[in-house]
Amino acid sequence: MRGPALYDRIGIGYTTIRGEEPRIARAIGDALGGARTVLNVGAGTGSYEPRDRDVVAVEPSAVMIAQRPGDKVPAVRATAENLPFPDRSFDAAMAVLRDHHWRNRSRGCGSCAASRGTAWCSSTPIPPRPTGSGSRPSTCRSSSS
Protein backbone atom coordinates (compact mmCIF):
# COMPACT_ATOMS: atom_id res chain seq x y z
CA MET A 1 0.00 0.00 0.00
CA ARG A 2 1.36 3.43 -0.95
CA GLY A 3 0.23 7.03 -0.87
CA PRO A 4 -2.22 8.73 1.45
CA ALA A 5 -4.17 5.56 2.24
CA LEU A 6 -1.10 4.10 3.97
CA TYR A 7 -0.63 7.08 6.27
CA ASP A 8 -4.36 7.41 6.86
CA ARG A 9 -4.02 3.90 8.32
CA ILE A 10 -0.61 3.91 10.05
CA GLY A 11 -0.33 7.64 10.78
CA ILE A 12 -2.59 7.62 13.83
CA GLY A 13 -0.44 8.68 16.79
CA TYR A 14 2.51 9.41 14.51
CA THR A 15 3.77 12.33 16.59
CA THR A 16 4.17 10.07 19.63
CA ILE A 17 6.65 7.81 17.82
CA ARG A 18 8.38 10.10 15.32
CA GLY A 19 10.13 13.41 15.69
CA GLU A 20 13.01 15.34 14.26
CA GLU A 21 16.37 13.52 14.09
CA PRO A 22 19.03 16.24 14.45
CA ARG A 23 21.47 14.65 11.95
CA ILE A 24 18.80 14.52 9.27
CA ALA A 25 17.67 18.09 10.03
CA ARG A 26 21.28 19.33 9.62
CA ALA A 27 21.63 17.44 6.32
CA ILE A 28 18.42 19.02 5.05
CA GLY A 29 19.62 22.51 5.99
CA ASP A 30 22.90 21.87 4.18
CA ALA A 31 21.15 20.51 1.08
CA LEU A 32 18.75 23.47 0.90
CA GLY A 33 21.67 25.90 0.93
CA GLY A 34 20.56 29.51 0.49
CA ALA A 35 16.98 28.69 -0.55
CA ARG A 36 14.50 31.01 1.17
CA THR A 37 11.23 29.53 -0.12
CA VAL A 38 10.84 25.78 0.31
CA LEU A 39 8.17 23.34 -0.82
CA ASN A 40 7.96 20.42 1.65
CA VAL A 41 6.41 17.52 -0.27
CA GLY A 42 4.96 14.76 1.90
CA ALA A 43 5.29 17.10 4.86
CA GLY A 44 3.49 14.87 7.35
CA THR A 45 3.51 16.44 10.79
CA GLY A 46 6.26 18.89 9.81
CA SER A 47 9.13 17.34 11.77
CA TYR A 48 11.76 18.43 9.25
CA GLU A 49 10.37 21.75 8.09
CA PRO A 50 13.11 24.38 8.30
CA ARG A 51 12.25 27.01 10.89
CA ASP A 52 14.38 29.70 9.24
CA ARG A 53 12.72 29.69 5.80
CA ASP A 54 9.33 30.29 4.21
CA VAL A 55 7.78 26.83 3.86
CA VAL A 56 4.73 25.59 2.00
CA ALA A 57 3.76 22.10 3.17
CA VAL A 58 2.09 19.51 0.93
CA GLU A 59 0.62 16.35 2.47
CA PRO A 60 -1.91 13.91 1.00
CA SER A 61 -3.00 12.25 4.27
CA ALA A 62 -5.78 13.89 6.29
CA VAL A 63 -4.65 11.91 9.36
CA MET A 64 -1.15 13.40 9.13
CA ILE A 65 -2.44 16.92 8.46
CA ALA A 66 -4.64 16.71 11.56
CA GLN A 67 -1.55 16.04 13.71
CA ARG A 68 0.47 19.05 12.54
CA PRO A 69 1.40 21.17 15.58
CA GLY A 70 0.01 24.70 15.79
CA ASP A 71 3.42 26.27 15.17
CA LYS A 72 3.68 24.65 11.71
CA VAL A 73 2.28 26.11 8.51
CA PRO A 74 -1.03 24.63 7.35
CA ALA A 75 -0.63 21.88 4.78
CA VAL A 76 -2.05 21.85 1.27
CA ARG A 77 -3.66 18.47 0.57
CA ALA A 78 -2.00 17.14 -2.60
CA THR A 79 0.40 14.47 -3.86
CA ALA A 80 3.97 14.76 -5.11
CA GLU A 81 2.94 13.57 -8.53
CA ASN A 82 0.32 16.34 -8.91
CA LEU A 83 1.60 19.46 -7.19
CA PRO A 84 -0.87 22.38 -7.45
CA PHE A 85 1.78 25.06 -8.03
CA PRO A 86 3.24 26.59 -11.18
CA ASP A 87 6.83 25.66 -12.06
CA ARG A 88 9.50 27.80 -10.41
CA SER A 89 7.25 28.78 -7.51
CA PHE A 90 9.89 27.92 -4.89
CA ASP A 91 13.63 28.19 -4.44
CA ALA A 92 13.80 24.53 -3.39
CA ALA A 93 11.68 21.45 -2.85
CA MET A 94 12.25 18.74 -0.28
CA ALA A 95 10.75 15.33 0.38
CA VAL A 96 12.18 13.68 3.47
CA LEU A 97 11.82 9.92 3.88
CA ARG A 98 8.73 10.03 1.66
CA ASP A 99 9.52 9.25 -1.96
CA HIS A 100 9.43 5.49 -1.37
CA HIS A 101 5.68 5.92 -0.78
CA TRP A 102 4.96 7.75 -4.02
CA ARG A 103 3.00 5.86 -6.64
CA ASN A 104 5.31 7.22 -9.35
CA ARG A 105 8.73 8.24 -8.00
CA SER A 106 9.94 9.56 -11.36
CA ARG A 107 6.96 11.87 -11.71
CA GLY A 108 7.21 12.99 -8.06
CA CYS A 109 10.91 13.83 -8.37
CA GLY A 110 10.15 15.63 -11.63
CA SER A 111 7.58 17.75 -9.80
CA CYS A 112 10.14 18.56 -7.11
CA ALA A 113 12.69 19.46 -9.78
CA ALA A 114 10.24 21.83 -11.45
CA SER A 115 10.73 24.21 -8.52
CA ARG A 116 13.44 26.84 -9.04
CA GLY A 117 16.86 26.10 -7.55
CA THR A 118 17.50 22.71 -6.05
CA ALA A 119 15.30 19.70 -5.52
CA TRP A 120 16.32 17.32 -2.79
CA CYS A 121 14.53 14.06 -2.19
CA SER A 122 15.49 11.53 0.44
CA SER A 123 14.47 7.91 0.60
CA THR A 124 14.87 5.13 3.14
CA PRO A 125 16.90 3.68 4.68
CA ILE A 126 17.83 6.40 7.13
CA PRO A 127 21.59 7.07 7.20
CA PRO A 128 23.33 5.02 9.88
CA ARG A 129 24.26 6.51 13.23
CA PRO A 130 28.01 6.98 13.58
CA THR A 131 28.30 3.67 15.45
CA GLY A 132 25.88 1.76 13.22
CA SER A 133 25.93 0.38 9.74
CA GLY A 134 23.61 0.67 6.79
CA SER A 135 23.31 2.43 3.49
CA ARG A 136 22.93 6.10 2.67
CA PRO A 137 19.57 7.39 1.47
CA SER A 138 19.08 7.84 -2.22
CA THR A 139 18.69 11.40 -3.40
CA CYS A 140 17.53 13.11 -6.51
CA ARG A 141 18.96 16.54 -7.07
CA SER A 142 18.16 18.84 -9.91
CA SER A 143 19.06 22.38 -10.75
CA SER A 144 17.02 24.60 -12.99
CA SER A 145 17.83 28.02 -14.27
N, C-alpha and C positions, 0 to 999 in steps of 0.2 A: 504494500500500500504506500502510495506517495502523495505528496501535495497536501492541501488543507485538511482533507479527511483524516489523515494520519494524526496531525496535531490536534484536531478537534477531538480525537479519541485519547491520545496519550498526553496531551498538553495540560490536562487538569492537574492543578497543583504544581505546575512547572517551576514556579518561582521558589518553591520550598526545596527543590533539589538541584537547581541550576542557578549559577550567578556568574559574575565576571571573573575570569581567570586573568590575573595581572600580566602574565607573559603574553597571552594572546592579545590583550588590550594594547600593550606596548607595540606588538608587531603590527597591529592595525594602524595605530598612529603613525608608525614609520612608513607603512605602505601608502597611506593617504597623503603623505608629504605636506605640501602647502595648500592642499584643497580646502576651500572655505565652505562650499556647499556640497553636501554628501547625501546620496540616495542610499538608504539602508534597505536592501532587498531581502525579504524573509526576516524582518526585524524582530519577530517574536515579542518577548517582553522588554526588549531594549537593552539587554545586558551589555552589549558592546558598542552602543551608540556613543560616539565621541561627544564629550561635554563641552568642548571648546570650538565647536563648528556648528553651522546651521544644517540641521538634519531633517530630511523627509523620510519617514518610515513607511515601508510597504510590507504588509503581512496578509496572507490569504486566510488564516484561521481565526474565526471569531473567538474561540476559546483563548487563544494566545493574546489577541487584542484586549480582551476583557481583563487580563492580568497585568497589563502595562501600568507601572506605577505612575502616580500623578505628576511626578517631575519629568516624565518623558513626553515627547511630542505625540500627538494623536497619530494613529496609523491609518493609512489609506488601505482599504481592502482590495488587493490585486495580487496577481501572480508575476513571477519573474519573466515568464514567457510573454506576458501581455501587459507591459507597464503602461500606465495611462498618462505618460508625459512625453512632450516632444523631444526629439534628439537634442543633445547639447544643453539640457536643462540644468545640469549639475556639473560641478568640477570633478567629482568622483562618484563612483558607485561601489558599494561593498555588499558582500553576501557571506556571512560568517557561519561556517559549519551548517550550511543550508543546501548548497547546490546538489548534493547527493539525493535530495528529496524532489528535485524538479522533474517534471514529466519529460522535459526536453532540455537537457543541459546545454546543448549547443545554442539553442534559441535563447535561453536564459542568459548565458554569458554574452551573447550578441546584444541583448537588450542592455546589459550592464555596460558593455563597451560603447554603446551609442551615446552614453553621457560624455561630456567634454572632459578631457584630462585623462585620468587613469581609471581603469576598472580593476578591482581586486576581488577575486572570489576564492574562498577557502572551502576545502572539503575535508571530510574525515579521512584518516584518523587524525586526532589531535596530536600536535607535535609532542614528543616525549619530554618528560621532566628531565632535568640534567642528570639524574641518577638512573633514569629508566631507559628503555629501548623502544623502538618503533619507527615508523616512517614519517616523513614530513608530509604536511597536507599538500594537495595539488592546488595550483593556482592558475588563474587565467588573468593575464594582464594585457591591457590594450591601451594604446595611446591614440588619440585622435587630434587633429589640428583644429 
